[in-house]
Amino acid sequence: MSTTRHVPRARPETLAKRTEILRAATATFGAKGYNRGPLTEIADQVGMTHAGILHHFGSKDQLLVEVLKFRDRTDVEGLQDQRMPDGMDRFRHLVRTAFANESRHGIVQAYAVLSAESVTEGHPGRAYFEERYRTLRQDLRDAFEDVCAERGITVPATVDRAAASILAVMDGLQVQWLLARDDVELAEASAFAIEALVSAVLDPRPSPLGDAGPGTGAAGAAGTRSAEA
């Protein structure tokens, strides 16, 4: 006799309500942060009680985790098999994401607020962001390795720096854009930075900054790239 447990599928109306709650939580956490964003405010937005929210998600901590997963799903909407592309298309996808983010102010704000909060002690989102950044850095390294293999070149030692820098530039530009949307071109600036960093890895040139410091600085990095090219 089979002992496989049957897990019932959520009804469409339940899924719709969960999505509504996640959108409301994204707005509240984005505006007030996790600690100061009350469940009662989220409940009011969707016409429920505090207990109703807990019925769907169990706890405020779990709601935060689901909000972050919800945000991740928006990044792969429209992609084949809901999967990130490989090689150079991975970098093109990042540029397209930056353009899409210009029309997703609420999601961008929630991500910026929650990622910054996650560095604080005991924050329930810390493990998520640690794993997210670790995964994204590896994904970008893999993309660089794919492109290098296609071009028949040795993978430069600069790929790890470039992967971290691409993520830092994208997240940092989002903060600048949130603070001054009329002054910062989120998409165009992101595209410019990503193109520059990819080019620095695949087509290294001597640094125009000259001697910017001991070996670990721009000059040292340029010298390393030139030697490896």
N, C-alpha and C positions, 0 to 999 in steps of 0.2 A: 504494500500500500504506500502510495506517495505521501511524503511528509512536507512537500513544498508548500510554503505558506502563500496564500493568495492575498496580494496587497490591492485593495480596491482603488480604482482610479478616481481622482477628484472630479466632482461634477463641474460642468462648465461655469455655472453660477458661482461656485466656490473659487475657482481659478480667477474669475473676473473680479471677485471681491478681494482676493489676495493681491492682485495686481493694483487695484485701487488703493489698498492700504500701503503697498510698497511705494507708489507714487507720492502719497501724502507724507510718508516717513522720509522719503528722499528730500522733499521740500522742507520739512521741519528740521531734520538733521543738518541740511545745508545752510539753513538760516540761523540756527541756534547751537549747532554742534550736538554731539551725542548726549553728553551729560546734562545739558540744559534744555534739551528738546523733550518735552513731556509726552508720555503716551496719551494723556488726556487730550492734548491738542490734535494729535494724529487721529484719535478716535472721533473727535468733533468734526474733522474734515470729511470723514466718510460716513457720518451718521451712525456711529456705533458707540458702545461703551468701552471703557478701559478693559473690562473683562473680555469683551468680544475680541479685542486685538490679541489678548493673551491666548484666547481659544484657538486662533489661527496660527500663532507663532510661538507660543509657549513662554517666552520671556522677551524682555527688551533687548538683551544681548543677542538672542537668536534673530530677532527682527533686524538688528543692525547687519548681521551676517547675510541675511537674505536681501537686504537693500544693496549690499556690495555685489552680490551675485547678480542681482537685477541689473545693476549698472554694467557689469561685464557682458551680459547678454545683449545690451544695446550696441556693443562694439562689433558684434559678429552678425547682426541682423543683415540679411541680404547676401551674406557670403554663402558660397556653395558648401553644403553639409555643415553650416555654422562653424566653420573651421578657418583659422588664420592661414593665409597663403604663405608659400615658401620663397626663398631667394629674394631677388630684387622686388618682387611683388609685395613682400612683407613691408619694405620701406615705403612703397607706394601706398599701401594700406594705411600706414601711420599718417601720411599726408592727408589722405581722404578722411580719416578720423578727425583730424584737426579742423578740416572744413566743416564736417558734420557737427562738431562741437560748438561752432558759432551759433547754431540754432538750438543748442541744448544747454542753455544757461543753468537751469536748475540742477541737472546731473553733474555738470562741470563743477558747480559750486559745492555740491555735496561731497564730491570726490576730493576736492581741494581741502575742505574743512576736515573731513574724516581722516584723510591721509596724514595731515599735520597733527591732528589730535592723537593719532595712533602711536606716536613716539613717546607719549606720556606713560608713566608707570601704571600698570594694571588695566590699560585700555582694552576692551574686548575685541577691537579690530586689529590689534597689533600683529597677531599671528597671520591674519589674512594678508596684510600689507607686506610683511616680511616674505611670505611665500610668493605673493604676486610679483614683487620686484625681482626676486631670485629667478622666477620662471621667465619673466620678460627679458631679463639680461641674457639668460641662456638662449631664449628664442632668437634674440637679435644676433647673438654670436653664431648660432646655427645658420641664420640667414647670410651673414658675412661669409661663412665657410662655404655655403652653397654657391654664392656668387664667385668666390675665388676659384672654386673647382671648375665652374663654367668657363672662366677666363684663363685657366691654366696657370694661376699664380699661387705662390706660397701664402698661406694665411699669415698676415702681419701680426706682430705682438700687440698692436694697438687696438685690436678688436674689443677687448674687454673694456678699455677706457671709452671707446666710441659707443658701445652699448649702454653703459651707465650714463654717458653724456647725453645721448639722444633722449633717454627717459627724463633726465634732469631738465633739459631744455624744454621739452613738451610740458612737463608739470609746472615749471617755473613761469613759462609764458601764460599758462592758464591763470595763475595767480595775478600776474600783471594785467591780463585782460579783464579779469573780474573786478579789479580795482579801477581800471581806466579803459573802458570798452571803446571809447571814442578815439583813444590815442594809440592803442596797441592792436595790430592786425594779427589776430591769433593764428589764422590759417596760413597766411603768407609768410609770417615770421617763422612758424614751425617748419614749413616747407623749405625755407631758406636754410635753416639750421640743419635739418636732416640731410639735405643735399650736400652741405658743406662737410658734415661729419662723415658721410659715406664716401665722398671724394677724398677726404684726408686719409682714409684707410686704403682705398683702392688705387688712388693716384697720388701718392705722397710727394710733397714739394718741400724745399727748405722753408723754414718758418720766416714770415715777414717781420716777426717781432724781434728777431735777432736773439741776443743773449738775455733771456727773460729770467734766468736764475740757474742754480745748479741742477745738473742732469735730469731732475724730475720735472723741470719746467717745460715751456713750449719749445725752447731751443733744443733741449735734450731729446724731447719726443721727436722733433723734426729730424735730428741727426740719426736717431734709431730707425725712423721710417726710411730715410735715404739709404742707409746701409742695407736695409732689408730689400729695397726695391729692385 
